[in-house]
Amino acid sequence: MGLRTSRQGKRWILIAALMMLSATGGCKQGPWSLWDSYSARFIDGQGRVIDRTTGDRTTSEGQAYAMFFALADNDRATFDRVLAWTQANLAGGDLEAHLPAWLWGKTGKGEWKTLDANPASDADVWMAYTLVEAGRLWKVPVYTNLGRKMMDQIAKSEVADLPSFGPLLLPGPVGFQHDKVWTLNPSYMPLFLFERLAQVDPAGPWRQIALNIPRFLDQSARHGFAMDWVDYVPGDGFYPATLQPAATTAQPAATAKPPAATPVQPVAATAQPAGGNQTVAPGGSYDAIRVYLWAGMTDGKGQTRAQILNALPAMSVYLANHDAPPQMVSDQGIPLAQDGPVGFSAAVLPYLRAFPDHSSVSAKQTVRMSEQRDQSTGLYGKDTAYYDQNLALFATGYLDGRFRFGASGELNVEWTR
């Protein structure tokens, strides 16, 4: 009993110290050790980002995130390698003409190739945004032009004007509109990306999408919790989707998309091919956790971040009385008992910091992260899961001031200061 009390006392001392540090503001950063550890573990010499928890597959999401982190760290060599591999292997050698396939890996016959050519719009938007900002920050017009070409493709194939609601981003070009129902993913729409794309292309759909995002999050949440996938029924609103992309072996459905040849059906489908869609319990989990992350990283000077936080208050209330975010929230907005992985704690940190009276709550999640960091690798969690590291890179990079998103979504990076 005395030993347990001593440990709890030390933990609360650490929490108090972290609360004091979070109030002091940032200073000039040294090397980004987490990015260095991530690059060494997950990015090969060609520029392929390898998700080692799922058969060493590669996703367009992983490639897009790596390009963003490389730009945030002024690591142009890695940026160029990742871009070159993506273009050559996921876009048929030409990102100007082809959005990247979402999934590349090993076939059952042992071949390494594209496994699903359907693009994933979250990766596409992150990649286009990062290319545009790389062109501006590094003064390389080739990047800007490539980003603009991707924006044109996204606008043509991955945006839907929902009846009685307005335009939003579809998860991909194929498989997300069935009869009079549209399937959407709230985590695919970080507000700041669309605010910046609207500045770059005022004639595009970006401004209207940005204006619709707070309303979309408010109407698609359940009791203040974000959902993974939602269906939109015109005249009836948004509902948690009961048919979602199937998860793969070791990685939960954080990056799973339906195959290009298998449209989503409005009712449970049978005899789906491997990797196709499956009926699962709807709710909020590995996708939805990013919604809180994006909300926390949104610039707080205007009204939009407040609108999003007001739409998603339940996670902050839950964490005031629990040690970790739940791994799953039901479609009724009820958190289930199991704690989420360490990446979930990382993802909610910027969100919690946006609430002025939640310093002790956010400090508790910081302590949980520190307790689960592997000192030998510099990565988080016992199995160094790819997805956890990405969530941690976004959260810690933002909180350390290595990058921020401005009032118009522009990327502000520490290395330019």
QUIZINOR-V445077 format. One record per run of one state. SS is the DSSP state (H for helix, E for strand, - for the rest). FROM is the first residue (numbers start at 1). TO is the last residue. Records with the same first field share a line. If there is no record, write none. Layout:
BEGIN
SS: FROM-TO / FROM-TO
END
This chain:
BEGIN
-: 1-1 / 23-32 / 44-48 / 50-50 / 52-56 / 73-75 / 91-102 / 107-111 / 117-120 / 139-140 / 158-158 / 163-165 / 170-176 / 179-180 / 185-185 / 189-190 / 201-205 / 221-221 / 223-224 / 226-229 / 234-236 / 241-242 / 246-276 / 280-282 / 285-288 / 298-303 / 312-313 / 320-325 / 327-328 / 331-334 / 336-338 / 340-341 / 354-358 / 372-372 / 375-378 / 381-385 / 400-402 / 406-410 / 417-417
H: 2-22 / 33-42 / 60-72 / 76-90 / 121-138 / 141-157 / 186-188 / 191-200 / 206-220 / 289-297 / 304-311 / 314-319 / 342-353 / 359-371 / 386-399 / 414-416
E: 43-43 / 49-49 / 51-51 / 57-59 / 103-106 / 112-116 / 159-162 / 166-169 / 177-178 / 181-184 / 222-222 / 225-225 / 230-233 / 237-240 / 243-245 / 277-279 / 283-284 / 326-326 / 329-330 / 335-335 / 339-339 / 373-374 / 379-380 / 403-405 / 411-413
END
